């Protein structure tokens, strides 16, 4: 099964590893799956708070 991917520079969707228009890398646009045993959740929440503090 192929996964739809999004280009990191032009934001177009494709199913290839590289964008056919601009030859940039593509990523999976879906968020990671939730896991109760998330090892790095604490660090992600901390970074989110720090970013929000800088904006506010």
PyMOL Python script that loads the backbone (N, CA, C, O; Angstrom):
from pymol import cmd

cmd.read_pdbstr("""\
ATOM      1  N   UNK A   1       0.839  -1.180   0.000  1.00  0.00           N
ATOM      2  CA  UNK A   1       0.000   0.000   0.000  1.00  0.00           C
ATOM      3  C   UNK A   1       0.885   1.245   0.000  1.00  0.00           C
ATOM      4  O   UNK A   1       1.796   1.348   0.822  1.00  0.00           O
ATOM      5  N   UNK A   2       0.644   2.161  -0.875  1.00  0.00           N
ATOM      6  CA  UNK A   2       1.413   3.398  -0.955  1.00  0.00           C
ATOM      7  C   UNK A   2       0.808   4.459  -0.045  1.00  0.00           C
ATOM      8  O   UNK A   2      -0.402   4.501   0.177  1.00  0.00           O
ATOM      9  N   UNK A   3       1.664   5.292   0.463  1.00  0.00           N
ATOM     10  CA  UNK A   3       1.233   6.374   1.344  1.00  0.00           C
ATOM     11  C   UNK A   3       1.398   7.690   0.609  1.00  0.00           C
ATOM     12  O   UNK A   3       2.417   7.927  -0.039  1.00  0.00           O
ATOM     13  N   UNK A   4       0.393   8.541   0.713  1.00  0.00           N
ATOM     14  CA  UNK A   4       0.503   9.857   0.090  1.00  0.00           C
ATOM     15  C   UNK A   4       1.514  10.680   0.894  1.00  0.00           C
ATOM     16  O   UNK A   4       1.564  10.597   2.121  1.00  0.00           O
ATOM     17  N   UNK A   5       2.306  11.464   0.190  1.00  0.00           N
ATOM     18  CA  UNK A   5       3.371  12.238   0.814  1.00  0.00           C
ATOM     19  C   UNK A   5       3.250  13.698   0.389  1.00  0.00           C
ATOM     20  O   UNK A   5       2.637  14.009  -0.632  1.00  0.00           O
ATOM     21  N   UNK A   6       3.848  14.601   1.195  1.00  0.00           N
ATOM     22  CA  UNK A   6       3.800  16.034   0.906  1.00  0.00           C
ATOM     23  C   UNK A   6       5.210  16.563   0.730  1.00  0.00           C
ATOM     24  O   UNK A   6       6.112  16.213   1.491  1.00  0.00           O
ATOM     25  N   UNK A   7       5.399  17.402  -0.268  1.00  0.00           N
ATOM     26  CA  UNK A   7       6.701  18.016  -0.540  1.00  0.00           C
ATOM     27  C   UNK A   7       7.018  19.038   0.549  1.00  0.00           C
ATOM     28  O   UNK A   7       6.136  19.781   0.981  1.00  0.00           O
ATOM     29  N   UNK A   8       8.269  19.078   0.992  1.00  0.00           N
ATOM     30  CA  UNK A   8       8.658  20.004   2.058  1.00  0.00           C
ATOM     31  C   UNK A   8       8.827  21.437   1.572  1.00  0.00           C
ATOM     32  O   UNK A   8       8.776  22.364   2.380  1.00  0.00           O
ATOM     33  N   UNK A   9       9.025  21.641   0.280  1.00  0.00           N
ATOM     34  CA  UNK A   9       9.242  23.017  -0.184  1.00  0.00           C
ATOM     35  C   UNK A   9       8.033  23.611  -0.912  1.00  0.00           C
ATOM     36  O   UNK A   9       7.681  24.765  -0.665  1.00  0.00           O
ATOM     37  N   UNK A  10       7.396  22.856  -1.795  1.00  0.00           N
ATOM     38  CA  UNK A  10       6.265  23.434  -2.549  1.00  0.00           C
ATOM     39  C   UNK A  10       4.901  22.982  -2.020  1.00  0.00           C
ATOM     40  O   UNK A  10       3.872  23.430  -2.527  1.00  0.00           O
ATOM     41  N   UNK A  11       4.871  22.101  -1.010  1.00  0.00           N
ATOM     42  CA  UNK A  11       3.650  21.625  -0.358  1.00  0.00           C
ATOM     43  C   UNK A  11       2.676  20.898  -1.275  1.00  0.00           C
ATOM     44  O   UNK A  11       1.483  20.840  -0.978  1.00  0.00           O
ATOM     45  N   UNK A  12       3.152  20.351  -2.369  1.00  0.00           N
ATOM     46  CA  UNK A  12       2.302  19.551  -3.247  1.00  0.00           C
ATOM     47  C   UNK A  12       2.320  18.111  -2.769  1.00  0.00           C
ATOM     48  O   UNK A  12       3.284  17.659  -2.152  1.00  0.00           O
ATOM     49  N   UNK A  13       1.235  17.392  -3.061  1.00  0.00           N
ATOM     50  CA  UNK A  13       1.118  15.998  -2.648  1.00  0.00           C
ATOM     51  C   UNK A  13       1.510  15.064  -3.785  1.00  0.00           C
ATOM     52  O   UNK A  13       1.207  15.317  -4.951  1.00  0.00           O
ATOM     53  N   UNK A  14       2.189  13.982  -3.421  1.00  0.00           N
ATOM     54  CA  UNK A  14       2.628  12.984  -4.386  1.00  0.00           C
ATOM     55  C   UNK A  14       2.771  11.648  -3.670  1.00  0.00           C
ATOM     56  O   UNK A  14       2.620  11.588  -2.450  1.00  0.00           O
ATOM     57  N   UNK A  15       3.051  10.604  -4.384  1.00  0.00           N
ATOM     58  CA  UNK A  15       3.285   9.299  -3.773  1.00  0.00           C
ATOM     59  C   UNK A  15       4.743   8.874  -3.918  1.00  0.00           C
ATOM     60  O   UNK A  15       5.086   7.721  -3.655  1.00  0.00           O
ATOM     61  N   UNK A  16       5.592   9.793  -4.332  1.00  0.00           N
ATOM     62  CA  UNK A  16       7.000   9.497  -4.561  1.00  0.00           C
ATOM     63  C   UNK A  16       7.861  10.041  -3.427  1.00  0.00           C
ATOM     64  O   UNK A  16       7.426  10.901  -2.661  1.00  0.00           O
ATOM     65  N   UNK A  17       9.091   9.528  -3.330  1.00  0.00           N
ATOM     66  CA  UNK A  17      10.039   9.972  -2.307  1.00  0.00           C
ATOM     67  C   UNK A  17      10.560  11.382  -2.581  1.00  0.00           C
ATOM     68  O   UNK A  17      10.888  12.119  -1.652  1.00  0.00           O
ATOM     69  N   UNK A  18      10.634  11.754  -3.860  1.00  0.00           N
ATOM     70  CA  UNK A  18      11.054  13.100  -4.267  1.00  0.00           C
ATOM     71  C   UNK A  18       9.930  13.748  -5.059  1.00  0.00           C
ATOM     72  O   UNK A  18       9.227  13.080  -5.817  1.00  0.00           O
ATOM     73  N   UNK A  19       9.768  15.042  -4.879  1.00  0.00           N
ATOM     74  CA  UNK A  19       8.729  15.789  -5.582  1.00  0.00           C
ATOM     75  C   UNK A  19       9.045  15.817  -7.080  1.00  0.00           C
ATOM     76  O   UNK A  19      10.167  16.152  -7.459  1.00  0.00           O
ATOM     77  N   UNK A  20       8.077  15.471  -7.940  1.00  0.00           N
ATOM     78  CA  UNK A  20       8.337  15.495  -9.378  1.00  0.00           C
ATOM     79  C   UNK A  20       8.496  16.909  -9.938  1.00  0.00           C
ATOM     80  O   UNK A  20       9.091  17.085 -11.000  1.00  0.00           O
ATOM     81  N   UNK A  21       7.970  17.922  -9.235  1.00  0.00           N
ATOM     82  CA  UNK A  21       8.057  19.301  -9.718  1.00  0.00           C
ATOM     83  C   UNK A  21       9.355  19.990  -9.327  1.00  0.00           C
ATOM     84  O   UNK A  21      10.007  20.615 -10.164  1.00  0.00           O
ATOM     85  N   UNK A  22       9.736  19.878  -8.045  1.00  0.00           N
ATOM     86  CA  UNK A  22      10.912  20.630  -7.583  1.00  0.00           C
ATOM     87  C   UNK A  22      12.052  19.746  -7.083  1.00  0.00           C
ATOM     88  O   UNK A  22      13.086  20.272  -6.671  1.00  0.00           O
ATOM     89  N   UNK A  23      11.900  18.440  -7.106  1.00  0.00           N
ATOM     90  CA  UNK A  23      12.914  17.457  -6.697  1.00  0.00           C
ATOM     91  C   UNK A  23      13.325  17.551  -5.224  1.00  0.00           C
ATOM     92  O   UNK A  23      14.422  17.129  -4.856  1.00  0.00           O
ATOM     93  N   UNK A  24      12.447  18.102  -4.385  1.00  0.00           N
ATOM     94  CA  UNK A  24      12.722  18.158  -2.945  1.00  0.00           C
ATOM     95  C   UNK A  24      12.243  16.891  -2.273  1.00  0.00           C
ATOM     96  O   UNK A  24      11.499  16.108  -2.864  1.00  0.00           O
ATOM     97  N   UNK A  25      12.664  16.690  -1.047  1.00  0.00           N
ATOM     98  CA  UNK A  25      12.279  15.531  -0.250  1.00  0.00           C
ATOM     99  C   UNK A  25      10.800  15.633   0.123  1.00  0.00           C
ATOM    100  O   UNK A  25      10.294  16.729   0.366  1.00  0.00           O
ATOM    101  N   UNK A  26      10.112  14.498   0.167  1.00  0.00           N
ATOM    102  CA  UNK A  26       8.717  14.474   0.606  1.00  0.00           C
ATOM    103  C   UNK A  26       8.626  13.787   1.961  1.00  0.00           C
ATOM    104  O   UNK A  26       9.463  12.952   2.305  1.00  0.00           O
ATOM    105  N   UNK A  27       7.596  14.151   2.729  1.00  0.00           N
ATOM    106  CA  UNK A  27       7.384  13.579   4.057  1.00  0.00           C
ATOM    107  C   UNK A  27       5.967  13.045   4.173  1.00  0.00           C
ATOM    108  O   UNK A  27       5.096  13.383   3.371  1.00  0.00           O
ATOM    109  N   UNK A  28       5.746  12.216   5.169  1.00  0.00           N
ATOM    110  CA  UNK A  28       4.419  11.726   5.480  1.00  0.00           C
ATOM    111  C   UNK A  28       3.711  12.820   6.280  1.00  0.00           C
ATOM    112  O   UNK A  28       4.195  13.176   7.354  1.00  0.00           O
ATOM    113  N   UNK A  29       2.580  13.373   5.804  1.00  0.00           N
ATOM    114  CA  UNK A  29       1.948  14.489   6.494  1.00  0.00           C
ATOM    115  C   UNK A  29       1.161  14.103   7.738  1.00  0.00           C
ATOM    116  O   UNK A  29       0.698  14.983   8.464  1.00  0.00           O
ATOM    117  N   UNK A  30       0.997  12.801   8.004  1.00  0.00           N
ATOM    118  CA  UNK A  30       0.225  12.357   9.152  1.00  0.00           C
ATOM    119  C   UNK A  30       1.047  12.465  10.437  1.00  0.00           C
ATOM    120  O   UNK A  30       2.260  12.253  10.411  1.00  0.00           O
ATOM    121  N   UNK A  31       0.406  12.791  11.551  1.00  0.00           N
ATOM    122  CA  UNK A  31       1.140  12.820  12.826  1.00  0.00           C
ATOM    123  C   UNK A  31       1.486  11.408  13.267  1.00  0.00           C
ATOM    124  O   UNK A  31       0.849  10.456  12.818  1.00  0.00           O
ATOM    125  N   UNK A  32       2.475  11.248  14.132  1.00  0.00           N
ATOM    126  CA  UNK A  32       2.810   9.902  14.615  1.00  0.00           C
ATOM    127  C   UNK A  32       1.658   9.320  15.419  1.00  0.00           C
ATOM    128  O   UNK A  32       0.859  10.059  15.994  1.00  0.00           O
ATOM    129  N   UNK A  33       1.573   8.000  15.460  1.00  0.00           N
ATOM    130  CA  UNK A  33       0.515   7.333  16.209  1.00  0.00           C
ATOM    131  C   UNK A  33       0.730   7.523  17.712  1.00  0.00           C
ATOM    132  O   UNK A  33       1.863   7.590  18.188  1.00  0.00           O
ATOM    133  N   UNK A  34      -0.382   7.607  18.448  1.00  0.00           N
ATOM    134  CA  UNK A  34      -0.327   7.775  19.892  1.00  0.00           C
ATOM    135  C   UNK A  34       0.134   6.494  20.564  1.00  0.00           C
ATOM    136  O   UNK A  34      -0.281   5.398  20.186  1.00  0.00           O
ATOM    137  N   UNK A  35       0.988   6.637  21.554  1.00  0.00           N
ATOM    138  CA  UNK A  35       1.441   5.501  22.325  1.00  0.00           C
ATOM    139  C   UNK A  35       1.515   5.902  23.797  1.00  0.00           C
ATOM    140  O   UNK A  35       2.139   6.913  24.119  1.00  0.00           O
ATOM    141  N   UNK A  36       0.896   5.140  24.699  1.00  0.00           N
ATOM    142  CA  UNK A  36       1.000   5.469  26.128  1.00  0.00           C
ATOM    143  C   UNK A  36       2.434   5.352  26.654  1.00  0.00           C
ATOM    144  O   UNK A  36       2.776   5.985  27.653  1.00  0.00           O
ATOM    145  N   UNK A  37       3.268   4.557  25.997  1.00  0.00           N
ATOM    146  CA  UNK A  37       4.653   4.405  26.419  1.00  0.00           C
ATOM    147  C   UNK A  37       5.569   5.377  25.668  1.00  0.00           C
ATOM    148  O   UNK A  37       6.721   5.051  25.382  1.00  0.00           O
ATOM    149  N   UNK A  38       5.060   6.560  25.350  1.00  0.00           N
ATOM    150  CA  UNK A  38       5.816   7.552  24.597  1.00  0.00           C
ATOM    151  C   UNK A  38       7.019   8.024  25.415  1.00  0.00           C
ATOM    152  O   UNK A  38       6.855   8.690  26.438  1.00  0.00           O
ATOM    153  N   UNK A  39       8.232   7.678  24.962  1.00  0.00           N
ATOM    154  CA  UNK A  39       9.454   8.016  25.678  1.00  0.00           C
ATOM    155  C   UNK A  39       9.768   9.506  25.619  1.00  0.00           C
ATOM    156  O   UNK A  39      10.348  10.054  26.556  1.00  0.00           O
ATOM    157  N   UNK A  40       9.395  10.157  24.537  1.00  0.00           N
ATOM    158  CA  UNK A  40       9.819  11.534  24.306  1.00  0.00           C
ATOM    159  C   UNK A  40       8.682  12.543  24.412  1.00  0.00           C
ATOM    160  O   UNK A  40       8.867  13.707  24.055  1.00  0.00           O
ATOM    161  N   UNK A  41       7.526  12.134  24.886  1.00  0.00           N
ATOM    162  CA  UNK A  41       6.371  13.028  25.016  1.00  0.00           C
ATOM    163  C   UNK A  41       6.663  14.204  25.933  1.00  0.00           C
ATOM    164  O   UNK A  41       6.261  15.333  25.650  1.00  0.00           O
ATOM    165  N   UNK A  42       7.358  13.943  27.021  1.00  0.00           N
ATOM    166  CA  UNK A  42       7.690  15.007  27.969  1.00  0.00           C
ATOM    167  C   UNK A  42       8.519  16.097  27.286  1.00  0.00           C
ATOM    168  O   UNK A  42       8.284  17.287  27.498  1.00  0.00           O
ATOM    169  N   UNK A  43       9.477  15.688  26.477  1.00  0.00           N
ATOM    170  CA  UNK A  43      10.348  16.652  25.806  1.00  0.00           C
ATOM    171  C   UNK A  43       9.593  17.439  24.730  1.00  0.00           C
ATOM    172  O   UNK A  43       9.827  18.635  24.553  1.00  0.00           O
ATOM    173  N   UNK A  44       8.687  16.765  24.012  1.00  0.00           N
ATOM    174  CA  UNK A  44       7.885  17.457  23.007  1.00  0.00           C
ATOM    175  C   UNK A  44       6.990  18.511  23.643  1.00  0.00           C
ATOM    176  O   UNK A  44       6.869  19.624  23.131  1.00  0.00           O
ATOM    177  N   UNK A  45       6.358  18.154  24.770  1.00  0.00           N
ATOM    178  CA  UNK A  45       5.497  19.117  25.469  1.00  0.00           C
ATOM    179  C   UNK A  45       6.307  20.284  26.003  1.00  0.00           C
ATOM    180  O   UNK A  45       5.846  21.425  25.970  1.00  0.00           O
ATOM    181  N   UNK A  46       7.512  20.012  26.497  1.00  0.00           N
ATOM    182  CA  UNK A  46       8.381  21.070  26.998  1.00  0.00           C
ATOM    183  C   UNK A  46       8.772  22.024  25.868  1.00  0.00           C
ATOM    184  O   UNK A  46       8.734  23.242  26.043  1.00  0.00           O
ATOM    185  N   UNK A  47       9.143  21.480  24.719  1.00  0.00           N
ATOM    186  CA  UNK A  47       9.500  22.328  23.573  1.00  0.00           C
ATOM    187  C   UNK A  47       8.301  23.158  23.123  1.00  0.00           C
ATOM    188  O   UNK A  47       8.453  24.330  22.777  1.00  0.00           O
ATOM    189  N   UNK A  48       7.115  22.561  23.125  1.00  0.00           N
ATOM    190  CA  UNK A  48       5.906  23.280  22.721  1.00  0.00           C
ATOM    191  C   UNK A  48       5.663  24.460  23.657  1.00  0.00           C
ATOM    192  O   UNK A  48       5.340  25.557  23.203  1.00  0.00           O
ATOM    193  N   UNK A  49       5.821  24.236  24.978  1.00  0.00           N
ATOM    194  CA  UNK A  49       5.642  25.319  25.934  1.00  0.00           C
ATOM    195  C   UNK A  49       6.666  26.431  25.722  1.00  0.00           C
ATOM    196  O   UNK A  49       6.326  27.611  25.796  1.00  0.00           O
ATOM    197  N   UNK A  50       7.919  26.057  25.460  1.00  0.00           N
ATOM    198  CA  UNK A  50       8.964  27.060  25.238  1.00  0.00           C
ATOM    199  C   UNK A  50       8.688  27.885  23.998  1.00  0.00           C
ATOM    200  O   UNK A  50       8.910  29.096  23.999  1.00  0.00           O
ATOM    201  N   UNK A  51       8.205  27.249  22.940  1.00  0.00           N
ATOM    202  CA  UNK A  51       7.874  27.972  21.714  1.00  0.00           C
ATOM    203  C   UNK A  51       6.719  28.925  21.945  1.00  0.00           C
ATOM    204  O   UNK A  51       6.747  30.063  21.475  1.00  0.00           O
ATOM    205  N   UNK A  52       5.689  28.466  22.673  1.00  0.00           N
ATOM    206  CA  UNK A  52       4.545  29.322  22.972  1.00  0.00           C
ATOM    207  C   UNK A  52       4.941  30.505  23.835  1.00  0.00           C
ATOM    208  O   UNK A  52       4.402  31.598  23.666  1.00  0.00           O
ATOM    209  N   UNK A  53       5.890  30.304  24.772  1.00  0.00           N
ATOM    210  CA  UNK A  53       6.359  31.396  25.624  1.00  0.00           C
ATOM    211  C   UNK A  53       7.079  32.460  24.801  1.00  0.00           C
ATOM    212  O   UNK A  53       6.934  33.655  25.059  1.00  0.00           O
ATOM    213  N   UNK A  54       7.859  32.019  23.805  1.00  0.00           N
ATOM    214  CA  UNK A  54       8.584  32.971  22.958  1.00  0.00           C
ATOM    215  C   UNK A  54       7.623  33.789  22.096  1.00  0.00           C
ATOM    216  O   UNK A  54       7.859  34.973  21.853  1.00  0.00           O
ATOM    217  N   UNK A  55       6.540  33.160  21.632  1.00  0.00           N
ATOM    218  CA  UNK A  55       5.556  33.864  20.804  1.00  0.00           C
ATOM    219  C   UNK A  55       4.757  34.875  21.629  1.00  0.00           C
ATOM    220  O   UNK A  55       4.478  35.982  21.169  1.00  0.00           O
ATOM    221  N   UNK A  56       4.397  34.486  22.840  1.00  0.00           N
ATOM    222  CA  UNK A  56       3.479  35.250  23.676  1.00  0.00           C
ATOM    223  C   UNK A  56       4.052  36.445  24.285  1.00  0.00           C
ATOM    224  O   UNK A  56       3.360  37.161  25.010  1.00  0.00           O
TER     225      UNK A  56
END
""", "prot")
cmd.dss("prot")
cmd.show_as("cartoon", "prot")
cmd.util.cbc("prot")
cmd.orient("prot")
